[in-house]
C-alpha cells in the first residue's frame, strides 16, 4: 500500500513539476530528505529525485514560469566548483568512471541549487521551502527520537545521502534552526508548540545516532542558535531543556563513546582518521590542481599516500576529502563557497532594515547561518563535501540576495496627508535602490 501511495504521488507530481517548476523544487526536497521511497517496499532503488529534477528543469525551459540565473558570487562559485570537479575527474588516478559518476551527482545537486535560487521569488515561497525541508527531516527526527528513546534503539537514516548514522545526525543538526525559525514566525500556538516538540525529539534522535561528529555539531548549533536569537531567555530555556532531554535519553554506552573524544591518542578510530587526513594532505601536495579525482580514494591509492598504508579509512572530513578529490584548487573553491555564504548573510542582515515586514528576512538569515555552522562543525568528522542539503541552503542564500533588492530601504511619510489628533499619517514605502 505504501509503495502504491509513493508511486501515485510521484506519478502525479512529475507533470505538476513541469507546469509549476517551484512545486518541483518542493517535491525534490521532500523525496531527497524524507526519502519516502525507502519506506516503501520495492521502491528504495528508484532515482525519484533525479526524475523530478529533470521534470523541473523541463518546466523551467518550456513553461511560463519566470526564470533567470542570479549573477552573484555564490552562483559563479557553484559553476567553478563543477568545472574544477570535471577537470579532477578527467585526471582521476584510479577510475574515471567512478569520478564522473560523482560529478553527475554534483551536477544534479548544483542544478537544483540554481533552480531553487531562481524560483524562490518572494517571502511566501521562501517560507514554503523552509517548511518543506523542516517537515521532511523533522518527521524523521521526531519519529526516531520518540520511538528510539522508548525502545533504546540506535538510529541511522532512511537511505540516500543520509543513510548512515553520521549523515543522519548531520542532516538533523542542520535542520534544528529551521524549527526555531518557523516557530518564531508561526502565530498559531498549537503549531508553534508542535515545532518545539519536533526540535526536542530531533535532539534526542541526534544523541541516539551515537555520532561523535553529530555531538560536536549539536554543541555548535546550540551556541549559534543562542547567539543569533532575539529572545535569548526563551532560546536558553529551549536549548537547556533539549539538552537535559537528550542527556536523559542517552544510554551509558553513548556517554562512554563521547568521552572517547578526549582520548583520541589511544582510539583506533581516531588514529585511523588522522592517518587518512595525512594521506589526503599528501595527495593535495603531489596533485595541487587536480587531486586524484572524486571517489578515487580507494585502498590501492590510499596505500601510496598514507603514513600507515594498511590502516585504510575514508577521509571523515569535508575539507580533507575535498583536498583528495580535487587538490588545493577545489578546496579553495569549496571554502570560498562556504565563507562566501557567511559573508553574504552577514552583509544582508546589515543592509536590510529591521522592521516588522522584514522580520522573516532577518530570521531566515539567522536560520541559514546556524545551519552552515552545523555543517562545518559536524563536517569536520564526515566525508560529506557533497552533502545535498548544504548546496540546497546555498540556493536559499542566493535567493535571499535577490529578494533583498525588492525590500524597500526607507520609509517616507507623506507630508501632504492631514494630521489630526486622531488621524494617522499616510506611510509610503520608497522603492528599493540597488541590489544586495
C-alpha positions as CSV (number, residue, x, y, z in Angstrom):
1,X,0.0,0.0,0.0
2,X,2.8,2.4,0.9
3,X,4.5,1.6,-2.4
4,X,1.3,2.4,-4.3
5,X,1.0,5.7,-2.4
6,X,4.6,6.7,-3.1
7,X,4.2,5.8,-6.8
8,X,0.9,7.8,-7.0
9,X,2.5,10.9,-5.5
10,X,5.5,10.8,-7.9
11,X,3.3,10.0,-10.9
12,X,1.1,13.0,-10.4
13,X,4.0,15.2,-9.3
14,X,6.0,14.9,-12.5
15,X,3.5,16.8,-14.7
16,X,2.8,19.3,-12.0
17,X,6.6,19.9,-11.6
18,X,6.7,20.5,-15.4
19,X,4.0,23.1,-15.4
20,X,4.7,24.5,-11.9
21,X,8.5,24.2,-11.5
22,X,8.5,25.6,-7.9
23,X,6.4,22.6,-7.0
24,X,9.2,20.5,-8.5
25,X,11.7,22.1,-6.1
26,X,9.4,21.3,-3.2
27,X,8.8,17.7,-4.2
28,X,12.5,17.2,-4.9
29,X,13.3,18.4,-1.3
30,X,10.7,16.0,0.1
31,X,11.9,12.9,-1.8
32,X,15.6,13.8,-1.1
33,X,15.2,14.4,2.7
34,X,12.2,12.4,3.8
35,X,13.1,9.5,1.4
36,X,9.5,8.1,1.2
37,X,10.6,5.5,-1.4
38,X,13.0,4.0,1.2
39,X,9.9,3.4,3.4
40,X,8.0,1.6,0.7
41,X,8.5,-2.0,-0.4
42,X,10.5,-2.3,-3.6
43,X,10.8,1.4,-4.3
44,X,14.1,2.1,-2.5
45,X,16.2,1.8,-5.6
46,X,14.2,4.3,-7.6
47,X,16.0,7.5,-8.6
48,X,13.0,9.6,-7.8
49,X,14.8,12.9,-7.1
50,X,16.6,12.5,-10.5
51,X,13.4,12.3,-12.5
52,X,11.9,15.2,-10.5
53,X,14.9,17.3,-11.2
54,X,14.6,16.6,-14.9
55,X,10.8,17.5,-14.9
56,X,11.6,20.7,-13.0
57,X,14.3,21.7,-15.5
58,X,12.0,21.0,-18.4
59,X,9.3,23.1,-16.8
60,X,11.7,26.0,-16.4
61,X,12.7,25.8,-20.0
62,X,9.3,25.4,-21.5
63,X,6.7,26.8,-19.1
64,X,5.7,30.4,-18.4
65,X,7.5,30.4,-15.1
66,X,9.7,33.4,-14.8
67,X,13.3,32.2,-14.6
68,X,16.7,33.8,-14.6
69,X,20.1,32.8,-13.3
70,X,21.0,35.2,-10.5
71,X,24.6,36.5,-11.2
72,X,26.1,36.7,-7.7
73,X,29.3,35.4,-6.2
74,X,27.8,32.1,-4.9
75,X,26.3,31.3,-8.4
76,X,29.8,31.7,-10.0
77,X,31.4,29.7,-7.3
78,X,28.9,26.8,-7.8
79,X,29.9,26.9,-11.5
80,X,33.6,27.0,-10.7
81,X,33.1,24.0,-8.3
82,X,31.5,21.9,-11.1
83,X,34.2,22.8,-13.6
84,X,37.0,22.1,-11.1
85,X,35.4,18.7,-10.4
86,X,35.2,17.9,-14.1
87,X,38.9,18.7,-14.5
88,X,39.7,16.5,-11.5
89,X,37.6,13.7,-12.9
90,X,39.4,13.8,-16.2
91,X,42.7,13.3,-14.3
92,X,41.4,10.6,-12.0
93,X,44.1,8.3,-10.7
94,X,42.2,5.1,-10.3
95,X,38.9,5.2,-12.2
96,X,37.5,7.9,-14.4
97,X,34.2,6.1,-14.3
98,X,33.9,6.4,-10.6
99,X,34.9,10.1,-10.8
100,X,32.4,11.0,-13.5
101,X,29.6,9.3,-11.6
102,X,30.3,11.6,-8.7
103,X,30.4,14.6,-11.0
104,X,27.0,13.7,-12.3
105,X,25.7,13.6,-8.8
106,X,27.2,17.0,-8.1
107,X,25.7,18.4,-11.4
108,X,22.2,17.3,-10.3
109,X,22.5,18.9,-6.9
110,X,24.0,22.1,-8.3
111,X,21.3,22.3,-10.9
112,X,18.7,22.2,-8.1
113,X,20.7,24.9,-6.2
114,X,20.4,27.2,-9.2
115,X,16.7,26.4,-9.8
116,X,15.9,26.9,-6.1
117,X,17.6,30.3,-6.2
118,X,15.8,31.3,-9.3
119,X,12.3,30.1,-8.3
120,X,12.2,31.4,-4.7
121,X,11.0,34.8,-5.9
122,X,9.1,36.1,-2.8
123,X,8.9,35.7,1.0
124,X,6.0,33.2,0.7
125,X,8.0,30.8,-1.4
126,X,10.9,31.1,1.0
127,X,8.7,30.1,3.9
128,X,7.1,27.2,2.0
129,X,10.6,25.8,1.1
130,X,11.7,26.2,4.7
131,X,8.6,24.3,5.9
132,X,9.2,21.6,3.3
133,X,12.7,21.0,4.5
134,X,11.8,21.2,8.1
135,X,8.8,18.7,7.8
136,X,10.8,16.3,5.7
137,X,13.8,16.0,8.1
138,X,11.8,16.8,11.2
139,X,9.4,14.0,10.6
140,X,12.3,11.5,10.7
141,X,13.8,13.2,13.7
142,X,10.6,13.2,15.7
143,X,9.8,9.6,14.9
144,X,13.4,8.5,15.6
145,X,13.7,10.5,18.8
146,X,10.4,9.3,20.2
147,X,10.5,5.6,19.3
148,X,14.3,5.4,19.8
149,X,14.1,6.7,23.3
150,X,11.3,4.2,24.1
151,X,13.0,1.2,22.6
152,X,16.6,2.2,23.3
153,X,17.4,1.9,19.6
154,X,20.5,3.1,17.8
155,X,19.4,5.3,14.8
156,X,20.5,5.6,11.2
157,X,19.0,7.4,8.3
158,X,16.4,6.1,5.8
159,X,18.7,6.0,2.8
160,X,20.3,8.0,0.1
161,X,22.7,10.7,1.2
162,X,21.5,10.3,4.8
163,X,21.8,6.6,5.0
164,X,24.2,6.1,7.9
165,X,24.1,7.4,11.4
166,X,26.7,10.2,10.9
167,X,25.0,11.6,7.8
168,X,21.6,11.4,9.6
169,X,23.0,13.3,12.6
170,X,24.4,16.0,10.2
171,X,21.1,16.5,8.5
172,X,19.2,16.7,11.8
173,X,21.7,19.3,13.2
174,X,21.3,21.4,10.0
175,X,17.5,21.2,10.3
176,X,17.3,22.3,14.0
177,X,17.5,26.1,13.2
178,X,14.6,25.6,10.8
179,X,12.3,24.5,13.6
180,X,13.0,27.5,15.8
181,X,12.8,29.9,12.8
182,X,9.4,28.6,11.8
183,X,8.2,28.6,15.4
184,X,9.1,32.3,15.8
185,X,7.3,33.1,12.6
186,X,4.2,31.0,13.5
187,X,1.1,32.7,15.0
188,X,-0.9,29.5,15.8
189,X,0.0,28.4,19.3
190,X,-0.5,24.6,18.7
191,X,1.7,24.7,15.5
192,X,4.4,26.6,17.4
193,X,4.3,24.1,20.2
194,X,4.5,21.2,17.7
195,X,7.6,22.7,16.2
196,X,9.2,22.9,19.6
197,X,8.4,19.3,20.2
198,X,10.0,18.3,16.9
199,X,13.1,20.3,17.9
200,X,13.3,18.5,21.2
201,X,12.9,15.0,19.8
202,X,15.3,15.7,16.9
203,X,17.9,16.5,19.6
204,X,17.2,13.1,21.1
205,X,17.5,11.5,17.7
206,X,20.9,13.1,17.2
207,X,22.0,11.6,20.5
208,X,20.7,8.2,19.5
209,X,22.8,8.1,16.3
210,X,25.8,7.7,18.5
211,X,27.7,10.1,16.1
212,X,30.6,11.9,17.7
213,X,30.5,14.4,14.8
214,X,26.8,14.8,15.5
215,X,27.5,15.6,19.1
216,X,30.1,18.3,18.2
217,X,27.7,19.7,15.6
218,X,24.9,19.8,18.2
219,X,27.0,21.9,20.6
220,X,28.0,24.3,17.8
221,X,24.4,24.7,16.6
222,X,23.2,25.3,20.2
223,X,25.7,28.0,20.6
224,X,24.8,29.6,17.3
225,X,21.1,29.5,18.0
226,X,21.6,31.2,21.3
227,X,24.0,33.8,19.9
228,X,21.6,34.8,17.0
229,X,18.4,34.6,19.0
230,X,16.5,37.8,19.6
231,X,14.8,36.2,22.6
232,X,17.8,34.8,24.4
233,X,16.0,33.8,27.6
234,X,13.4,31.7,25.6
235,X,16.2,30.3,23.4
236,X,18.2,29.4,26.5
237,X,15.2,27.6,28.1
238,X,14.5,25.6,24.9
239,X,18.2,24.7,24.5
240,X,18.7,23.7,28.1
241,X,15.5,21.6,28.2
242,X,16.6,19.9,24.9
243,X,20.0,19.2,26.4
244,X,18.5,17.7,29.5
245,X,16.1,15.6,27.5
246,X,19.0,14.4,25.3
247,X,21.1,13.6,28.3
248,X,18.3,11.6,29.9
249,X,17.7,9.6,26.7
250,X,21.4,8.9,26.3
251,X,22.5,5.4,27.3
252,X,25.7,4.8,29.1
253,X,27.4,3.4,26.0
254,X,26.8,6.8,24.3
255,X,28.3,8.7,27.2
256,X,31.4,6.5,27.0
257,X,31.6,6.9,23.3
258,X,31.5,10.7,23.6
259,X,34.1,10.6,26.4
260,X,36.4,8.8,24.0
261,X,36.9,12.1,22.0
262,X,39.4,13.3,24.6
263,X,41.3,10.0,24.4
264,X,42.0,10.1,20.7
265,X,45.6,9.2,21.1
266,X,44.6,5.7,22.1
267,X,41.4,5.4,20.0
268,X,42.0,3.2,16.8
269,X,39.2,5.0,15.0
270,X,40.6,8.5,15.7
271,X,44.1,7.4,14.8
272,X,42.8,5.9,11.6
273,X,41.1,9.2,10.7
274,X,44.3,11.1,11.4
275,X,46.1,8.7,9.1
276,X,43.5,9.4,6.4
277,X,43.9,13.1,6.8
278,X,47.6,12.8,6.3
279,X,47.1,10.8,3.2
280,X,44.7,13.4,1.8
281,X,47.3,16.2,2.6
282,X,50.0,14.2,0.8
283,X,47.7,13.8,-2.2
284,X,47.0,17.5,-2.4
285,X,50.7,18.3,-2.1
286,X,51.5,16.0,-5.0
287,X,48.5,17.0,-7.1
288,X,47.6,20.5,-6.0
289,X,45.4,21.3,-9.1
290,X,43.6,18.1,-9.7
291,X,43.8,15.8,-6.7
292,X,43.2,12.1,-7.5
293,X,39.6,12.7,-8.7
294,X,36.2,12.2,-6.9
295,X,35.5,8.7,-5.4
296,X,39.1,7.6,-6.1
297,X,40.4,7.4,-2.6
298,X,40.3,3.6,-2.8
299,X,42.6,1.3,-0.8
300,X,45.1,0.8,-3.6
301,X,45.5,4.6,-4.0
302,X,45.4,5.2,-0.3
303,X,48.3,2.9,0.4
304,X,50.6,5.1,-1.8
305,X,50.0,8.3,0.3
306,X,49.2,7.2,3.8
307,X,51.9,7.1,6.6
308,X,50.3,3.8,7.7
309,X,49.3,2.2,4.4
310,X,47.3,-0.7,5.7
311,X,45.2,1.3,8.1
312,X,42.6,2.3,5.4
313,X,39.9,4.8,6.3
314,X,37.8,7.3,4.3
315,X,38.7,10.9,5.0
316,X,35.9,11.6,7.5
317,X,36.4,15.3,7.0
318,X,34.8,17.6,4.4
319,X,38.0,19.6,3.9
320,X,40.5,16.8,3.6
321,X,38.1,14.9,1.4
322,X,37.9,17.9,-0.9
323,X,41.8,18.0,-1.0
324,X,41.8,14.4,-2.1
325,X,39.1,14.9,-4.7
326,X,40.5,18.0,-6.4
327,X,43.6,19.3,-4.7
328,X,44.1,22.7,-3.2
329,X,42.3,24.3,-6.1
330,X,39.0,22.5,-5.4
331,X,39.5,23.2,-1.6
332,X,39.9,26.9,-2.4
333,X,36.6,27.0,-4.4
334,X,34.8,25.0,-1.7
335,X,36.0,27.2,1.1
336,X,35.1,30.3,-1.0
337,X,31.6,29.0,-1.3
338,X,31.2,28.2,2.4
339,X,32.6,31.5,3.7
340,X,31.1,33.5,0.8
341,X,27.7,32.4,2.1
342,X,28.6,33.6,5.6
343,X,29.7,36.9,4.3
344,X,26.6,37.4,2.2
345,X,24.3,36.6,5.1
346,X,26.1,39.0,7.4
347,X,26.0,41.7,4.8
348,X,22.3,41.2,4.1
349,X,21.5,41.5,7.8
350,X,23.2,44.8,7.9
351,X,21.8,46.1,4.6
352,X,18.1,45.3,5.1
353,X,16.5,47.5,7.8
354,X,14.9,45.8,10.8
355,X,11.1,46.3,10.6
356,X,8.1,44.1,11.2
357,X,7.8,43.5,7.5
358,X,11.4,42.3,7.3
359,X,11.5,40.1,10.3
360,X,11.1,37.0,8.1
361,X,14.2,38.0,6.2
362,X,16.4,38.5,9.2
363,X,15.1,35.3,10.8
364,X,15.9,33.5,7.5
365,X,19.5,34.8,7.6
366,X,19.9,33.7,11.2
367,X,18.5,30.3,10.4
368,X,20.9,29.7,7.5
369,X,23.9,30.9,9.4
370,X,23.2,28.4,12.2
371,X,22.7,25.6,9.6
372,X,26.0,26.4,8.0
373,X,27.8,26.3,11.4
374,X,26.2,22.9,12.0
375,X,27.5,21.7,8.6
376,X,31.0,23.0,9.2
377,X,31.3,21.6,12.8
378,X,29.8,18.1,12.1
379,X,31.5,18.0,8.7
380,X,34.9,18.2,10.3
381,X,34.4,14.5,11.1
382,X,32.4,13.4,8.0
383,X,33.3,13.0,4.3
384,X,30.3,14.9,3.1
385,X,31.6,17.7,0.9
386,X,28.9,16.6,-1.5
387,X,26.0,16.9,1.1
388,X,22.8,17.7,-0.8
389,X,21.3,19.9,2.0
390,X,24.4,22.2,2.1
391,X,24.0,23.1,-1.6
392,X,20.3,23.5,-1.2
393,X,20.9,26.1,1.5
394,X,23.4,27.8,-0.8
395,X,20.5,28.2,-3.2
396,X,18.4,29.8,-0.4
397,X,21.2,32.3,0.3
398,X,21.3,33.3,-3.4
399,X,17.5,33.7,-3.3
400,X,17.8,36.0,-0.3
401,X,20.3,38.1,-2.1
402,X,17.8,38.6,-4.9
403,X,14.9,39.2,-2.6
404,X,16.8,41.8,-0.7
405,X,16.8,44.0,-3.7
406,X,13.0,44.0,-3.6
407,X,12.8,45.2,0.0
408,X,12.3,49.0,0.5
409,X,15.2,50.5,2.3
410,X,13.5,53.6,3.7
411,X,10.0,54.7,4.8
412,X,8.7,58.1,3.7
413,X,5.9,59.9,5.4
414,X,3.6,61.9,3.1
415,X,3.7,65.5,4.4
416,X,0.5,66.4,2.4
417,X,-1.6,63.9,4.4
418,X,-3.9,65.5,7.0
419,X,-2.6,65.0,10.6
420,X,-5.2,65.4,13.3
421,X,-5.1,64.2,16.8
422,X,-7.0,61.1,15.8
423,X,-5.5,60.7,12.3
424,X,-2.6,58.6,11.3
425,X,0.0,59.8,8.7
426,X,-0.1,58.0,5.4
427,X,3.1,55.9,5.0
428,X,4.6,55.2,1.7
429,X,7.4,52.7,1.2
430,X,10.1,54.1,-1.1
431,X,11.2,51.8,-3.9
432,X,14.4,49.8,-3.4
433,X,17.6,51.2,-4.8
434,X,20.3,48.8,-5.9
435,X,20.8,45.2,-5.2
436,X,22.1,43.4,-2.2
